[in-house]
C-alpha cells in the first residue's frame, strides 16, 4: 500500500504555476489562438482552413526542424491576413491578455508592427488604437496590466518607420510605452537605423531593440550606443564579445530573453550552450519571456520550467528573474512601485527569498 504524502509543501510545478509573472517581450501576431483564426476566417469569407485543429496549428507553429530565424518568421505570414480589421485586432489583443492572466502574469507589454495591419484600409493610428483598446478591455476583465510597444521593421523604409514612431508618440502614456526594431537582423544591422531612433529620442520614447539574436554582439553594442536602447530583445549572442557583456552590465541594460524561441530559431545550438545562467551569474539583468505564445507553442510558466530542467536554475533564480522583469518594465514610476511591492509580497508568501543580485 502506497503511503499518502502528508507534506503541506507545494511542489515546484505548483509554485511555478502560482508565482506572479511579467511578460516584457511577446508579439501580438505570434500569439493568436487557432480557434480565433477559424472564427475570423468564417466571418470574413476567407478560403477554407484545414479541418483538424492539429493541421491548423501546424500552419501557425514553428516546425520542429526550423533552422533559422527567417524560417521561424515565415509563420507570421499565415495569420496577418486575418488581422486587418479593428475588430480582429482588438479581439486578439484582448485574448492575449486573457492567455497571460491564466499564467498569473500581472503585467504584460505586447509588441506589434502597426504597418503590417493596414492592408485593408486601417491607418497606422487605427491599428495602434484598436490594439490599445483590446489590451485595456483585457486589463479590465482579467486584472493584468497591459501596455503596447510599437515595432519598426528592419525591411521597411525609413519613411514608413518614421511614421510608426510618430504615431507611437501620439499614444505614449496612453497605452503605448516604447518603440522597438525587429525583423531580419542579419540582413539589416542595427547601426543603419541610428537616424530613425534619433527621432524616438527627440520624442522621449523609451527604446528596446531586437539584437544579438540572429546576428552577433556588434548589433547589441550598436543598439545601445547608436540607437539608445534601454533594453535588448534576446541578446543571446552578446556572449561572443566579453566587452559587450561588460557594456550591458555597466549601463544596467536588461535583456528580454526568450529561451524556447531562441532554441527554435537556432540563435543557440542547444540548451547546453544557452547563456542565460552564465549571464545571471555574471550580474546581467536577465528577464524571461515567451516571444510568441502560439508560434513557439509556449507559456511563461513553460519557459521557467524549461530553464529549471535544462539550465539548472532554481526557484530562487526564477524569483530573481521575475523581479528583474518588474523593475525593467516600461511602466510609470508610481504604478511600478506598487507592482514591485505586490510581487515582493506574493513571492514572499510562496517562500521565495528576494536577495538582490
KASULZI-V968914 format. One record per backbone hydrogen bond with DSSP energy under -1.0 kcal/mol. NH is the residue of the N-H (numbers start at 1). CO is the residue of the C=O. E is the energy in kcal/mol with one decimal. If there is no record, write none. Layout:
nh-><NH | NH>
co-><CO | CO>
e-><E | E>
This chain:
nh-><15 | 16 | 17 | 18 | 19 | 21 | 23 | 27 | 28 | 31 | 37 | 38 | 39 | 40 | 41 | 42 | 43 | 44 | 46 | 56 | 57 | 58 | 59 | 60 | 61 | 62 | 66 | 72 | 73 | 75 | 76 | 80 | 82 | 83 | 89 | 90 | 91 | 92 | 93 | 94 | 95 | 96 | 97 | 98 | 99 | 100 | 101 | 102 | 103 | 104 | 105 | 106 | 108 | 109 | 110 | 111 | 112 | 116 | 117 | 118 | 127 | 128 | 129 | 130 | 131 | 132 | 133 | 134 | 135 | 136 | 137 | 138 | 139 | 140 | 141 | 142 | 143 | 145 | 147 | 148 | 149 | 150 | 151 | 152 | 154 | 156 | 161 | 162 | 163 | 164 | 165 | 166 | 167 | 168 | 169 | 173 | 174 | 176 | 177 | 179 | 180 | 182 | 185 | 188 | 192 | 193 | 194 | 197 | 198 | 201 | 202 | 203 | 204 | 205 | 208 | 209 | 210 | 211 | 219 | 221 | 222 | 223 | 224 | 225 | 226 | 227 | 229 | 230 | 232 | 233 | 234 | 235 | 235 | 237 | 238 | 240 | 241 | 244 | 245 | 246 | 247 | 248 | 249 | 250 | 251 | 253 | 255 | 256 | 257 | 262 | 263 | 264 | 265 | 267 | 268 | 274 | 279 | 280 | 281 | 282 | 283 | 284 | 286 | 287 | 289 | 291 | 292 | 294 | 295 | 296 | 298 | 303 | 304 | 305 | 306 | 307 | 308 | 309 | 310 | 311 | 313 | 318 | 319 | 320 | 321 | 322 | 323 | 324 | 325 | 326 | 327 | 328 | 329 | 331 | 336 | 337 | 338 | 339 | 340 | 341 | 342 | 343 | 344 | 345 | 346 | 347 | 348 | 349 | 351 | 352>
co-><11 | 12 | 13 | 14 | 15 | 104 | 107 | 291 | 111 | 28 | 33 | 34 | 35 | 36 | 37 | 38 | 39 | 40 | 41 | 52 | 53 | 54 | 56 | 57 | 57 | 295 | 63 | 68 | 69 | 72 | 73 | 76 | 79 | 80 | 85 | 86 | 87 | 88 | 89 | 90 | 91 | 92 | 93 | 94 | 95 | 96 | 97 | 98 | 100 | 101 | 100 | 21 | 145 | 23 | 147 | 26 | 149 | 113 | 114 | 115 | 123 | 124 | 125 | 126 | 127 | 128 | 129 | 130 | 131 | 132 | 133 | 134 | 135 | 136 | 137 | 138 | 139 | 106 | 108 | 175 | 110 | 178 | 112 | 180 | 182 | 153 | 157 | 158 | 159 | 160 | 161 | 162 | 163 | 164 | 165 | 176 | 171 | 171 | 148 | 206 | 150 | 152 | 183 | 184 | 189 | 190 | 191 | 193 | 194 | 197 | 198 | 199 | 201 | 200 | 179 | 231 | 181 | 233 | 216 | 217 | 218 | 219 | 220 | 221 | 222 | 222 | 223 | 207 | 254 | 209 | 256 | 211 | 233 | 212 | 235 | 237 | 238 | 241 | 241 | 242 | 243 | 244 | 245 | 246 | 247 | 248 | 285 | 232 | 287 | 258 | 259 | 260 | 261 | 262 | 262 | 271 | 275 | 276 | 277 | 278 | 280 | 279 | 284 | 255 | 257 | 25 | 290 | 30 | 30 | 292 | 293 | 299 | 300 | 301 | 302 | 303 | 304 | 305 | 306 | 307 | 307 | 314 | 315 | 316 | 317 | 318 | 319 | 320 | 321 | 322 | 323 | 324 | 326 | 329 | 332 | 333 | 334 | 335 | 336 | 337 | 338 | 339 | 340 | 341 | 342 | 343 | 344 | 345 | 348 | 347>
e-><-2.4 | -2.7 | -2.2 | -2.3 | -1.8 | -2.2 | -2.2 | -3.1 | -2.4 | -1.4 | -1.8 | -2.1 | -1.8 | -3.0 | -2.5 | -1.7 | -2.2 | -1.8 | -2.2 | -1.8 | -2.8 | -1.8 | -1.0 | -1.1 | -2.3 | -3.4 | -1.9 | -2.0 | -2.8 | -1.4 | -1.6 | -1.7 | -1.7 | -2.1 | -2.4 | -2.6 | -2.2 | -2.5 | -2.4 | -2.4 | -2.7 | -1.7 | -1.7 | -1.8 | -2.5 | -2.3 | -2.7 | -1.7 | -1.5 | -1.9 | -1.9 | -2.8 | -2.6 | -2.4 | -3.1 | -2.6 | -1.9 | -1.7 | -2.0 | -1.2 | -2.3 | -1.9 | -2.8 | -2.7 | -1.5 | -2.7 | -2.6 | -2.2 | -2.4 | -2.5 | -2.3 | -2.2 | -2.8 | -2.4 | -2.0 | -2.8 | -2.1 | -2.4 | -2.3 | -2.8 | -2.4 | -2.2 | -2.8 | -2.6 | -2.7 | -1.5 | -2.3 | -2.7 | -2.1 | -1.7 | -2.1 | -2.6 | -2.5 | -2.5 | -1.9 | -2.1 | -2.6 | -2.0 | -3.0 | -2.2 | -2.2 | -2.4 | -1.5 | -1.5 | -1.4 | -2.3 | -1.5 | -2.0 | -1.0 | -2.0 | -2.2 | -1.8 | -1.4 | -2.6 | -2.3 | -1.5 | -2.2 | -2.1 | -1.6 | -2.1 | -2.4 | -2.3 | -1.8 | -3.2 | -2.4 | -1.4 | -2.7 | -3.2 | -2.3 | -3.0 | -2.0 | -2.2 | -1.2 | -3.0 | -1.3 | -1.9 | -2.0 | -1.4 | -1.5 | -2.2 | -1.9 | -2.5 | -2.3 | -3.0 | -2.4 | -2.3 | -2.9 | -3.4 | -2.1 | -2.7 | -2.0 | -2.2 | -2.6 | -1.8 | -1.1 | -1.5 | -2.7 | -2.7 | -2.6 | -1.8 | -1.1 | -2.5 | -1.1 | -2.1 | -2.2 | -2.2 | -2.4 | -1.6 | -1.9 | -2.1 | -2.3 | -1.9 | -2.0 | -2.3 | -2.4 | -2.0 | -2.0 | -2.3 | -3.2 | -1.8 | -1.4 | -2.1 | -2.3 | -2.0 | -2.4 | -2.6 | -2.3 | -2.4 | -1.9 | -1.9 | -2.4 | -1.6 | -1.0 | -1.7 | -2.5 | -2.6 | -1.7 | -2.3 | -2.8 | -2.0 | -2.2 | -2.7 | -2.4 | -2.0 | -2.3 | -3.0 | -2.0 | -2.0 | -1.8 | -2.3>
